[in-house]
Amino acid sequence: MTESTYAFQLYGPGAVFYKLSTVCLETNAGKYVYSVCPFGPVKQTEHGRLAVVIGSRAKWLDRGPSVYRLLLDDGDSTNCPAGQHRQTTVCVLAFVLIAVDNHCRLIALY
């Protein structure tokens, strides 16, 4: 696979989602802080503890026309049932963080 083919598959036509790969957003949710990097690692940190990776390898679930969903899988399995690896779903709507939810999963809306 050529570099341009990979970029097209990951960032969309004309690399329209490339800008999302250059930013990480952070939000506080109760006792946790979430760092969401849409095309990179997503981390959950409990105040004063080490971060847990809850998603790292990006692949598209849905691409438009109105909703884009990106799955980041292969996160840590710490404290998840049956050793399942954590995964994160990032929903791209308007490039604004709307909500975060985690139960061995994280859903972030942009």
Beta strands, then each sheet from edge to edge (+ up, - down):
strand 1: 25-29
strand 2: 32-36
strand 3: 42-46
strand 4: 52-55
strand 5: 57-63
strand 6: 68-73
strand 7: 87-92
strand 8: 100-102
strand 9: 105-109
sheet 1: 1+ 2- 3+ 4-
sheet 2: 5+ 6- 7+ 9+ 8-
end
